[in-house]
Amino acid sequence: MNEEINPNEESESTSDNLLTEQHQPFENRIGLSGLQNLVSKIRKEIRKVIVGQDEMIDLLICGLLADGHVLVEGVPGVAKTLTVRLLAKTLNTNFSRIQFTPDLMPADIIGTTVFNAKTTDFEFKKGPVFSNIVLIDEINRAPAKTQSALFEVMQEKQITVDGTSYPMDPPFIVIATQNPIEHEGTYRLPEAQLDRFLFKVDVGYPSIEDEISILEGSYNRKTASDFAAIDAVISPEELTTQRALVTEIHVEKELMTYIAKIVQETRNSSSIYIGASPRASVYVMKASQAWAAMQGRDFITPEDVKRIIAPALRHRITLTPEKEMEGLLPDAVLKQLANNVEVPR
């Protein structure tokens, strides 16, 4: 059945894309040229240093526009941390990096109350999480108690200490990295925390051509810093404006139903032990809006949803032990589930 559906889907996707390209300037209700120009600038700055890894770059930008946190997973040396730091440098905002370790305590992240001898009173000293872009390196190295300190700030963008709430200054986004192959001294992230990430980005090895370009770039830069050539191209105010624009991207009721049915399929599949939550449906829709805006469209299509499904849901589902033993991957299951749902016409 899937073999019969896939060619038609590709054909419809091609014709839809051609139609969009031909009539896009006349059909858009909102101006997206500024957003596209901004995305192009960010890509250009990051690619001054990063070769390849286009999916990681695009999903990080998409997460930034959709106002969602991103988890980046990959083996050491594939430029996870470097890419995030370069992204932060393209924004004229505050940036902080937190290296997670097994002995890290919650107060080391959110801050603590200290006694001020001059005022003879206690005052709250803010931790490194009080920033605009927060990079958490090797997030799975901290124990559950420290991980729980991130729950409130990731969901509600505020920290509560001693009954007082301290809101984050917008924009606020957490981008975390983790190593999928090293398990000694690491802790599995709680499902509740994983569910707060908009995307989980899997970063693989570069192609031979890209790796040669990496060597050439490193050779040509010599002793120059990787960050020396990166310019800030977006202000917090501009980002806030573009994020508001993304929320205006039109979503048909049929596409809302399409998203809901795909998420429902994760809860009914015999291959999945724990399915995606309703929060996942909301995040898929928001991410699809951001992705459509990046393509220059003021409406989302089924292809936008399909493009977002894997990074938005792969960390929200748990396969059954039998399927894991068979070597089945979440992406393969999600692709099959999406194909099982009828595409809106």
Beta strands, then each sheet from edge to edge (+ up, - down):
strand 1: 69-74
strand 2: 95-99
strand 3: 111-116
strand 4: 121-126
strand 5: 133-137
strand 6: 158-161
strand 7: 164-167
strand 8: 173-178
strand 9: 197-203
strand 10: 272-274
strand 11: 318-319
sheet 1: 2+ 5+ 8+ 1+ 9+
sheet 2: 3+ 4-
sheet 3: 6+ 7-
sheet 4: 10+ 11-
end
